[in-house]
Amino acid sequence: MRVAVLREDSCQPKKCNDECHTYCPPVRNGQECIIMDARTGKPHISESLCIGCGICINKCPHDALIIEQLPEELETDMIHRYSQNGFRLFRLPTPSKDQVVGILGPNGMGKSTAFNALSGRLVPNLGDFRGEADWDAVLQSLPRGELRDFLTEVKEGRITVAVKPQNVDRLPQRVQGKVGDLLRKVDERDLCDQLTRDLGIDHLMEREIGQLSGGELQRMALAATLLRDADVYFLDEPSSYLDIHERLRIVRIVQRLSEDRRVIVIEHDLAVLDVLADLVHIVYGTKGAFGIFTPARATRTAINAYLDGFLPEQNVRIRQKPITFLGHRDRKAETGAQVVEWGELEKKLGDFSLKAGKGAVHRAEVVGVVGPNGTGKSTMIKILAGEHEYDAGWVSGDAKISYKPQHLDVDIEGTVQLWLDSELGPRWRSGEFNVNVIRALGIDQLLPKRVKRLSGGERQCVAIAVCLGREADLYLLDEPSAHLDANARMEAAKAIRRTMESNEKAAFVIDHDVYFIDIVSDSLLVFEGEGGRHGEAAGPFDLRVGMNRFLSSVDITFRRDHESKRPRINKADSRKDREQRTAGDFYSYQS
């Protein structure tokens, strides 16, 4: 089964000479394999006549074509197809009673299309994009089982759905007013008071929505979704912007909800997904071209297969190299000369106060910055970046700084290529930086795309590249994993590490994803205190010492998976949890 997809955004017929049509061997032999649309000037590709030679892909100056060979058995598994050369989705995840079902995979693989089909907003066309979509045909195409029974209820209108959107930072643009007014308006389960207490947002009820931070918006959006009286809850990235304590609070709330409701969660924090989901569907494919859902499997098995990059049941490799985790070693011993040093810093912002003891960062060192929300992590970074003046203490070192803020506010009218050219000049186009950062983060595929049309994850990737591409001694990155899917997070972490090691530069990285911090960090700067009131920075510590200090403060233990060596959250009061607490080993490196 051959799949030919045209990236509509990338295809620019006014800036090419129809190379795809000109060089196509079947066309040159008189077959109508590629027909140029008289109105748009864009190609229509016949998959049945295409021989899969790949010449048109290589000749296209804008990388607008994707042609891949898929197994023939997938032809009967096609759920939806948007157009002749448009995106197509194969198979669907299955909402299960009394279980949290997770979805794991890159963005752009059809998760939104699957949500729309399961909620009844989209009637799947089974690949017949020219015909009339029909629920009876969809149900007949599915084997008897839980998915068919569920979609039968959807067809009959007996399923109600509540969806938590992915981009909660856009909510203030759509909804105005006070938090309490919004939540009471959507409270169909009479649980507003209890749920806001459980989520820790009961003190925000009189706050204007436009004044909320990212973490507060996330919890408000989750509350607004869970207060709906629905049969199925679709939660898209519920942990973004939240610290690890808040993430585990979300886990407990969602697991209670799943006792009598169906819940499907898209989650890119693998530590959270591991403890939250009972079953996981992996979705793989080619971004913007096609997505394939695998059958559900046990959470641990699914995550390990995803990290390994090979799905044994499907005999498919979804990544060229596995994602690996480092065993414990003293990474700080490999660092170089000191870049910046500070001591006894104090800063007061309104009712909030920050203190930081003595610390330093060295060349080829990445300092992970961890701690609860509202304890001054971003404030500390802004002090080092020169955006905040400190009230007391000292900072020494004449370091040139490159800073990526937490909230990206990019006002560029042009393309990604223009953004990179204006910030970095020609150096991003070739060499080590192009390979280790631009291509690793998939930015080479985004070059013709307009900045204002980038998704949150795409914008984050370009912002990381811009930060790492500047000439600097110290790189400061505030929550670089936000909006990134699991694979992009791991690639971003490796890109940051490679840049610091190869150029002997230093970096501070604020993040809440433990997997991300584990891969990227040599040492940890640990923040403690009370969110919004006061914070205190300690360290940097050796990675293991810092993790033990941080995790003991949030009362969580991690063990290592014996196969992948990835960190895994222990269930509270389990045998492993009790053993590690007794040993004072909250972040074990033993499997």
C-alpha positions as CSV (number, residue, x, y, z in Angstrom):
1,M,0.0,0.0,0.0
2,R,1.6,3.2,-1.2
3,V,0.8,6.6,0.6
4,A,1.5,9.8,-1.3
5,V,0.9,13.0,0.8
6,L,1.3,16.7,-0.2
7,R,2.2,19.1,2.5
8,E,-0.1,22.0,1.4
9,D,1.7,24.6,3.6
10,S,5.0,23.7,2.0
11,C,4.0,23.4,-1.6
12,Q,4.8,26.7,-3.4
13,P,4.0,26.4,-7.1
14,K,4.9,30.0,-7.8
15,K,8.4,29.4,-6.6
16,C,9.2,26.2,-8.5
17,N,9.3,24.8,-12.0
18,D,6.9,21.8,-11.4
19,E,9.9,19.5,-10.8
20,C,7.7,16.8,-9.3
21,H,5.8,16.6,-12.6
22,T,8.8,17.2,-14.9
23,Y,11.0,14.4,-13.5
24,C,8.4,11.8,-12.7
25,P,9.3,8.6,-14.7
26,P,5.6,7.4,-15.2
27,V,4.7,10.9,-16.4
28,R,7.6,10.9,-18.9
29,N,6.3,7.5,-20.1
30,G,2.8,9.0,-20.8
31,Q,1.0,8.0,-17.6
32,E,-1.0,10.5,-15.6
33,C,0.8,9.7,-12.3
34,I,1.0,13.4,-11.4
35,I,-1.5,16.0,-12.7
36,M,-1.0,19.7,-12.0
37,D,-4.2,21.4,-10.7
38,A,-5.1,24.2,-13.2
39,R,-6.5,26.4,-10.4
40,T,-4.0,26.0,-7.6
41,G,-0.9,24.9,-9.6
42,K,-0.4,22.1,-7.0
43,P,0.1,18.4,-7.9
44,H,-2.4,15.6,-7.6
45,I,-0.6,12.2,-7.2
46,S,-2.1,8.9,-8.2
47,E,-0.9,6.3,-5.6
48,S,-1.9,3.4,-7.9
49,L,0.4,4.7,-10.7
50,C,3.2,5.9,-8.5
51,I,6.2,3.5,-8.6
52,G,7.8,4.8,-5.4
53,C,11.0,5.9,-7.0
54,G,11.4,8.9,-4.8
55,I,12.6,11.2,-7.6
56,C,9.8,13.7,-7.0
57,I,10.6,13.9,-3.3
58,N,14.3,14.7,-3.9
59,K,13.6,17.1,-6.8
60,C,10.9,19.2,-4.9
61,P,12.7,22.3,-3.7
62,H,10.3,22.8,-0.8
63,D,10.2,19.3,0.7
64,A,6.4,19.2,0.1
65,L,6.0,15.6,-0.8
66,I,5.9,12.4,1.3
67,I,5.7,9.0,-0.4
68,E,5.9,5.9,1.8
69,Q,5.2,2.2,1.4
70,L,2.9,0.7,4.2
71,P,1.9,-2.9,4.8
72,E,-1.1,-4.0,2.7
73,E,-3.1,-5.1,5.7
74,L,-3.4,-1.5,6.8
75,E,-5.6,-0.7,3.8
76,T,-8.6,-2.3,5.6
77,D,-7.7,-0.4,8.9
78,M,-8.0,3.1,7.4
79,I,-10.4,5.1,9.6
80,H,-10.3,8.5,7.9
81,R,-8.7,10.3,4.9
82,Y,-9.0,14.0,4.3
83,S,-8.3,14.2,0.6
84,Q,-6.6,12.4,-2.3
85,N,-3.1,13.4,-1.1
86,G,-4.1,14.4,2.5
87,F,-3.6,13.1,6.0
88,R,-5.0,9.6,6.8
89,L,-5.6,7.8,10.1
90,F,-5.4,4.1,10.7
91,R,-7.2,2.5,13.6
92,L,-8.6,4.2,16.7
93,P,-7.8,4.0,20.5
94,T,-10.4,2.3,22.6
95,P,-12.0,4.0,25.6
96,S,-12.2,1.4,28.4
97,K,-14.4,1.3,31.4
98,D,-12.8,1.6,34.8
99,Q,-9.4,2.3,33.2
100,V,-7.3,5.3,32.2
101,V,-6.2,4.8,28.6
102,G,-3.0,6.7,27.6
103,I,-2.0,7.8,24.1
104,L,1.8,8.1,23.5
105,G,3.3,9.4,20.3
106,P,4.5,12.5,18.5
107,N,2.3,15.5,17.7
108,G,0.8,15.6,14.2
109,M,-0.1,11.9,14.1
110,G,-3.9,12.3,14.2
111,K,-4.7,12.3,17.9
112,S,-7.1,15.2,17.4
113,T,-8.7,13.4,14.5
114,A,-9.1,10.3,16.7
115,F,-10.7,12.4,19.5
116,N,-13.1,13.9,17.0
117,A,-14.1,10.5,15.7
118,L,-14.6,9.0,19.2
119,S,-16.6,12.0,20.4
120,G,-18.9,11.9,17.3
121,R,-17.8,15.3,16.0
122,L,-16.3,13.5,12.9
123,V,-17.9,10.6,11.1
124,P,-15.0,8.6,9.7
125,N,-15.1,8.0,5.9
126,L,-12.9,4.8,5.9
127,G,-10.7,6.4,3.3
128,D,-13.5,7.3,0.8
129,F,-13.1,11.0,1.0
130,R,-15.3,11.6,-2.0
131,G,-18.3,9.7,-0.7
132,E,-20.7,10.3,2.1
133,A,-19.4,9.2,5.5
134,D,-21.8,6.7,7.2
135,W,-21.7,5.3,10.8
136,D,-23.2,2.0,9.7
137,A,-20.3,1.4,7.3
138,V,-17.9,2.3,10.1
139,L,-19.5,-0.2,12.6
140,Q,-19.6,-3.0,10.0
141,S,-15.8,-2.5,9.3
142,L,-14.9,-3.0,13.0
143,P,-14.7,-6.4,14.7
144,R,-17.1,-7.1,17.6
145,G,-15.6,-5.7,20.8
146,E,-15.3,-2.7,23.1
147,L,-14.6,-0.2,20.3
148,R,-17.5,-1.2,18.2
149,D,-19.9,-1.1,21.2
150,F,-18.6,2.3,22.1
151,L,-19.0,3.8,18.6
152,T,-22.5,2.3,18.5
153,E,-23.4,4.3,21.5
154,V,-21.8,7.4,19.9
155,K,-23.9,6.9,16.8
156,E,-27.0,6.6,18.8
157,G,-26.2,9.8,20.8
158,R,-25.9,8.0,24.1
159,I,-22.3,9.2,24.8
160,T,-21.5,12.7,26.2
161,V,-17.9,13.9,26.0
162,A,-15.8,16.5,27.9
163,V,-12.5,17.6,26.4
164,K,-9.7,19.5,28.1
165,P,-7.8,21.5,25.4
166,Q,-4.1,21.3,24.9
167,N,-3.1,25.0,24.7
168,V,-4.5,26.3,28.0
169,D,-2.3,29.5,27.7
170,R,-4.8,30.7,25.0
171,L,-7.8,30.5,27.3
172,P,-7.6,34.1,28.5
173,Q,-8.1,35.2,24.8
174,R,-11.3,33.1,24.6
175,V,-12.8,33.4,28.1
176,Q,-13.0,36.5,30.4
177,G,-14.3,36.9,33.9
178,K,-13.6,35.4,37.3
179,V,-12.4,31.8,37.8
180,G,-15.3,31.1,40.2
181,D,-18.0,32.3,37.8
182,L,-16.7,30.1,35.1
183,L,-16.4,26.9,37.2
184,R,-19.8,27.3,38.9
185,K,-21.4,27.9,35.4
186,V,-20.1,24.5,34.1
187,D,-20.6,22.5,37.4
188,E,-22.9,19.8,36.4
189,R,-21.8,17.3,39.1
190,D,-22.1,19.6,42.1
191,L,-18.4,19.1,42.9
192,C,-17.0,22.6,42.5
193,D,-16.0,23.2,46.1
194,Q,-14.4,19.8,46.6
195,L,-12.6,19.7,43.2
196,T,-11.1,23.2,43.5
197,R,-9.8,22.2,47.0
198,D,-8.3,19.0,45.6
199,L,-6.7,20.9,42.7
200,G,-5.4,23.6,45.1
201,I,-7.2,26.5,43.3
202,D,-9.9,27.3,45.8
203,H,-8.0,30.5,46.6
204,L,-8.3,31.6,43.0
205,M,-12.1,31.8,42.7
206,E,-12.2,35.6,42.8
207,R,-9.1,36.0,40.5
208,E,-9.6,37.2,36.9
209,I,-8.8,34.5,34.3
210,G,-6.4,36.8,32.5
211,Q,-4.2,37.1,35.7
212,L,-3.6,33.4,36.0
213,S,-0.2,31.7,35.5
214,G,0.3,28.8,33.2
215,G,0.0,26.2,36.0
216,E,-3.1,27.9,37.4
217,L,-4.7,28.0,33.9
218,Q,-4.0,24.3,33.6
219,R,-5.7,23.4,36.8
220,M,-8.7,25.7,36.1
221,A,-9.1,24.0,32.6
222,L,-8.9,20.6,34.2
223,A,-11.5,21.6,36.8
224,A,-13.8,23.0,34.2
225,T,-13.6,19.7,32.2
226,L,-14.1,17.3,35.2
227,L,-17.0,19.3,36.5
228,R,-18.9,18.4,33.3
229,D,-21.2,15.3,33.7
230,A,-19.8,13.3,30.8
231,D,-19.4,9.6,29.9
232,V,-15.9,10.1,28.4
233,Y,-13.2,12.6,29.4
234,F,-10.5,13.4,26.9
235,L,-7.5,15.1,28.6
236,D,-4.9,16.6,26.3
237,E,-1.6,17.1,28.1
238,P,-3.0,17.7,31.7
239,S,0.5,18.1,33.3
240,S,1.9,21.0,31.3
241,Y,3.1,23.9,33.4
242,L,2.7,21.9,36.7
243,D,5.4,20.9,39.1
244,I,5.8,17.3,40.1
245,H,3.8,17.6,43.3
246,E,0.8,19.1,41.3
247,R,1.2,16.4,38.6
248,L,0.8,13.6,41.1
249,R,-2.2,15.4,42.6
250,I,-3.7,15.3,39.0
251,V,-2.9,11.6,38.8
252,R,-4.9,10.8,41.9
253,I,-7.9,12.9,40.8
254,V,-8.0,11.3,37.3
255,Q,-7.6,7.8,38.7
256,R,-10.6,8.4,41.0
257,L,-12.6,9.7,38.1
258,S,-11.9,6.5,36.0
259,E,-13.6,4.3,38.6
260,D,-17.0,5.0,37.0
261,R,-16.1,7.0,33.8
262,R,-14.0,6.4,30.7
263,V,-10.8,8.5,30.5
264,I,-8.4,8.9,27.6
265,V,-5.2,11.0,28.3
266,I,-2.6,12.3,26.0
267,E,0.5,12.8,28.1
268,H,4.1,13.5,27.1
269,D,5.6,13.3,30.6
270,L,6.5,9.6,30.6
271,A,7.0,9.4,34.4
272,V,3.4,10.7,34.9
273,L,2.0,8.5,32.1
274,D,3.6,5.5,33.7
275,V,1.8,6.0,37.0
276,L,-1.4,7.4,35.6
277,A,-2.4,5.0,32.7
278,D,-3.6,1.4,33.0
279,L,-3.2,0.8,29.2
280,V,-1.4,2.7,26.5
281,H,-1.9,3.0,22.7
282,I,1.3,4.1,20.8
283,V,0.7,6.2,17.7
284,Y,3.4,6.3,15.1
285,G,3.7,7.4,11.5
286,T,4.9,10.5,9.6
287,K,4.0,13.9,10.8
288,G,1.3,15.5,8.7
289,A,1.0,12.4,6.5
290,F,-0.4,9.5,8.4
291,G,-0.8,8.1,11.9
292,I,-1.3,4.5,13.0
293,F,-2.6,3.5,16.4
294,T,-1.3,0.2,17.9
295,P,-3.5,-2.0,20.0
296,A,-3.4,-1.1,23.7
297,R,-0.8,-2.8,25.8
298,A,0.4,-2.6,29.4
299,T,1.8,0.8,30.3
300,R,5.4,-0.4,31.2
301,T,5.6,-2.5,28.0
302,A,4.4,0.4,25.8
303,I,6.7,3.0,27.3
304,N,9.8,0.7,27.0
305,A,8.9,-0.2,23.4
306,Y,8.5,3.5,22.6
307,L,11.9,4.4,24.1
308,D,13.5,1.5,22.4
309,G,12.0,2.7,19.1
310,F,10.9,-0.8,18.0
311,L,7.4,-2.3,18.2
312,P,7.9,-6.0,18.2
313,E,4.2,-7.0,17.6
314,Q,4.1,-4.8,14.5
315,N,7.7,-5.5,13.5
316,V,8.1,-1.7,13.0
317,R,11.0,0.6,13.9
318,I,9.6,4.0,14.8
319,R,13.0,5.6,15.7
320,Q,16.5,5.1,14.3
321,K,18.1,5.0,17.7
322,P,16.7,4.1,21.1
323,I,16.5,6.7,23.9
324,T,18.8,5.7,26.7
325,F,19.3,6.9,30.2
326,L,22.6,7.3,31.9
327,G,23.6,5.3,35.0
328,H,24.9,7.2,38.0
329,R,28.3,8.8,37.6
330,D,29.9,12.0,38.8
331,R,29.2,14.1,35.7
332,K,30.4,17.3,37.4
333,A,34.0,15.8,37.4
334,E,34.0,16.4,33.6
335,T,33.2,20.1,33.8
336,G,35.7,22.9,33.2
337,A,36.5,26.4,34.4
338,Q,34.0,28.5,36.3
339,V,31.6,30.7,34.2
340,V,29.4,32.4,36.8
341,E,29.4,32.5,40.6
342,W,26.9,33.9,43.0
343,G,26.4,34.2,46.7
344,E,23.8,35.3,49.3
345,L,21.4,36.6,46.7
346,E,18.2,38.2,47.9
347,K,15.3,39.5,45.8
348,K,11.9,40.8,46.8
349,L,9.0,41.0,44.3
350,G,5.8,42.3,46.0
351,D,4.9,39.8,48.8
352,F,7.4,37.2,47.4
353,S,11.0,36.9,48.6
354,L,13.9,34.8,47.2
355,K,17.2,33.8,48.8
356,A,20.0,31.9,47.2
357,G,23.2,30.6,48.9
358,K,26.6,30.4,47.3
359,G,26.9,28.5,44.0
360,A,28.6,28.4,40.6
361,V,28.3,26.9,37.2
362,H,31.2,25.7,35.0
363,R,32.0,25.1,31.4
364,A,30.5,22.0,29.8
365,E,28.0,21.8,32.7
366,V,24.2,21.7,32.5
367,V,22.5,22.7,35.8
368,G,18.9,21.4,36.1
369,V,16.7,23.7,38.1
370,V,13.9,22.0,40.0
371,G,11.3,22.9,42.6
372,P,7.7,23.7,43.2
373,N,5.9,26.4,41.2
374,G,6.1,29.9,42.6
375,T,9.4,29.4,44.5
376,G,11.6,31.7,42.4
377,K,13.1,29.5,39.7
378,S,12.3,31.9,36.8
379,T,13.2,34.9,39.1
380,M,16.7,33.4,39.7
381,I,17.2,32.8,36.0
382,K,16.2,36.4,35.2
383,I,18.7,37.7,37.8
384,L,21.4,35.8,36.0
385,A,20.1,37.0,32.7
386,G,20.3,40.6,33.9
387,E,16.5,41.1,33.6
388,H,16.1,41.6,37.4
389,E,18.4,43.5,39.7
390,Y,19.1,41.7,43.0
391,D,18.5,43.4,46.3
392,A,21.5,41.9,48.2
393,G,24.4,39.5,47.5
394,W,26.7,39.3,44.5
395,V,27.1,37.8,41.1
396,S,30.6,37.5,39.5
397,G,31.7,36.5,36.1
398,D,31.5,38.5,32.8
399,A,29.5,35.9,30.9
400,K,27.6,36.6,27.7
401,I,24.1,35.3,28.2
402,S,21.5,33.7,25.9
403,Y,18.0,33.4,27.4
404,K,14.9,31.5,26.4
405,P,11.9,32.7,28.5
406,Q,9.1,30.5,29.7
407,H,6.4,32.3,27.7
408,L,7.3,32.8,24.1
409,D,6.0,36.1,22.7
410,V,7.4,36.2,19.1
411,D,6.1,38.9,16.9
412,I,7.6,37.9,13.5
413,E,5.5,38.2,10.3
414,G,7.7,36.1,8.1
415,T,8.8,32.4,8.0
416,V,10.8,30.3,10.3
417,Q,13.8,30.7,8.0
418,L,13.5,34.5,8.3
419,W,13.4,34.1,12.1
420,L,16.5,32.0,12.2
421,D,18.3,34.3,9.7
422,S,17.5,37.4,11.7
423,E,18.7,35.9,15.0
424,L,21.6,33.6,14.0
425,G,22.7,34.7,10.6
426,P,24.0,32.1,8.2
427,R,25.7,29.8,10.8
428,W,22.6,27.7,11.4
429,R,22.5,26.5,7.8
430,S,25.4,24.0,8.0
431,G,27.9,22.3,10.2
432,E,27.6,20.7,13.6
433,F,24.8,23.0,14.8
434,N,22.6,22.2,11.8
435,V,23.0,18.5,12.4
436,N,22.8,18.4,16.2
437,V,20.1,21.0,16.7
438,I,18.2,22.1,13.5
439,R,17.7,18.6,12.1
440,A,17.5,16.8,15.4
441,L,14.5,19.1,16.4
442,G,12.9,18.8,13.0
443,I,13.2,22.5,12.3
444,D,14.5,21.9,8.8
445,Q,10.9,20.8,8.0
446,L,9.5,24.0,9.3
447,L,11.6,26.5,7.4
448,P,8.9,27.7,4.9
449,K,6.2,27.8,7.5
450,R,5.0,31.2,8.8
451,V,5.9,31.8,12.5
452,K,2.3,32.8,13.4
453,R,1.0,29.5,12.1
454,L,3.4,27.3,14.2
455,S,2.0,25.1,16.9
456,G,3.1,25.5,20.5
457,G,5.6,22.6,20.2
458,E,7.0,23.8,16.9
459,R,7.5,27.3,18.2
460,Q,9.2,25.9,21.3
461,C,11.6,23.9,19.1
462,V,12.6,27.0,17.1
463,A,13.0,29.1,20.3
464,I,15.4,26.4,21.7
465,A,17.4,26.5,18.5
466,V,17.6,30.3,18.5
467,C,18.8,30.3,22.1
468,L,21.4,27.6,21.5
469,G,22.5,29.2,18.3
470,R,23.5,32.5,19.8
471,E,27.2,33.1,20.7
472,A,27.2,33.0,24.5
473,D,29.0,31.6,27.5
474,L,25.8,30.8,29.6
475,Y,22.5,29.6,28.2
476,L,19.4,29.9,30.2
477,L,16.3,27.9,29.2
478,D,13.0,28.2,31.1
479,E,10.8,25.1,30.6
480,P,12.1,24.0,27.2
481,S,9.9,20.8,27.3
482,A,6.6,22.7,27.4
483,H,4.3,21.7,24.5
484,L,6.8,19.2,23.2
485,D,5.8,15.6,22.6
486,A,7.8,12.8,24.3
487,N,10.2,12.2,21.4
488,A,10.8,15.9,20.9
489,R,11.6,16.3,24.6
490,M,14.3,13.7,24.5
491,E,15.8,15.2,21.3
492,A,15.8,18.6,22.9
493,A,17.5,17.4,26.0
494,K,20.2,15.7,23.9
495,A,20.6,18.8,21.7
496,I,21.2,20.9,24.8
497,R,23.7,18.5,26.2
498,R,25.6,18.1,23.0
499,T,25.8,21.9,22.5
500,M,27.2,22.4,26.0
501,E,29.7,19.5,25.8
502,S,31.0,20.2,22.3
503,N,31.3,24.0,22.7
504,E,32.3,23.8,26.4
505,K,29.5,26.2,27.4
506,A,27.3,26.3,30.5
507,A,23.5,26.1,30.8
508,F,20.7,26.4,33.3
509,V,17.5,24.4,32.5
510,I,14.3,24.8,34.4
511,D,11.9,21.9,33.9
512,H,9.4,19.7,35.7
513,D,9.8,16.6,33.5
514,V,12.0,14.2,35.5
515,Y,13.0,12.2,32.4
516,F,14.1,15.5,30.7
517,I,16.0,16.6,33.8
518,D,17.6,13.2,34.1
519,I,19.0,13.2,30.5
520,V,20.0,16.9,30.3
521,S,21.5,17.6,33.8
522,D,25.0,17.3,35.3
523,S,23.9,18.9,38.6
524,L,20.8,20.3,40.2
525,L,19.9,23.6,41.7
526,V,17.0,22.8,44.1
527,F,14.4,25.3,45.1
528,E,12.3,25.0,48.3
529,G,9.8,27.1,50.0
530,E,6.1,28.1,49.8
531,G,4.8,29.0,46.3
532,G,4.0,32.6,45.9
533,R,5.4,33.5,49.4
534,H,9.1,32.7,49.6
535,G,11.7,30.5,48.0
536,E,15.3,29.4,48.7
537,A,17.8,28.1,46.2
538,A,20.3,25.4,47.3
539,G,23.1,24.0,45.3
540,P,24.1,23.1,42.6
541,F,24.4,19.6,43.9
542,D,25.6,16.4,42.3
543,L,22.6,15.0,40.3
544,R,21.8,12.2,42.7
545,V,22.2,14.3,45.8
546,G,20.1,17.0,44.4
547,M,17.3,14.6,43.2
548,N,17.2,13.0,46.7
549,R,16.9,16.4,48.3
550,F,14.2,17.5,45.9
551,L,12.1,14.3,45.9
552,S,12.3,14.0,49.7
553,S,10.7,17.5,49.9
554,V,7.8,16.4,47.7
555,D,7.6,12.9,49.3
556,I,8.1,10.8,46.2
557,T,10.5,8.0,45.4
558,F,11.8,6.8,42.0
559,R,13.2,3.5,41.1
560,R,14.9,2.4,37.8
561,D,13.3,0.2,35.3
562,H,15.4,-2.9,35.0
563,E,15.2,-2.9,31.1
564,S,15.3,0.7,30.0
565,K,16.9,2.2,33.1
566,R,14.3,5.0,33.0
567,P,13.1,6.6,36.3
568,R,9.8,5.2,37.5
569,I,7.6,6.6,40.3
570,N,7.0,4.1,43.1
571,K,3.5,3.6,44.3
572,A,3.0,5.1,47.8
573,D,3.8,2.7,50.6
574,S,4.8,-0.1,48.2
575,R,7.6,-2.4,49.2
576,K,10.1,-0.6,47.0
577,D,8.9,2.8,48.3
578,R,9.4,1.7,51.9
579,E,12.8,0.2,51.2
580,Q,14.1,3.4,49.5
581,R,12.7,5.7,52.1
582,T,14.4,3.6,54.8
583,A,17.7,3.9,52.9
584,G,17.2,7.6,52.2
585,D,17.5,6.8,48.5
586,F,14.6,8.7,46.9
587,Y,16.2,8.6,43.4
588,S,17.5,5.1,43.0
589,Y,20.0,4.2,40.3
590,Q,19.4,0.5,40.9
591,S,16.8,-1.3,38.8
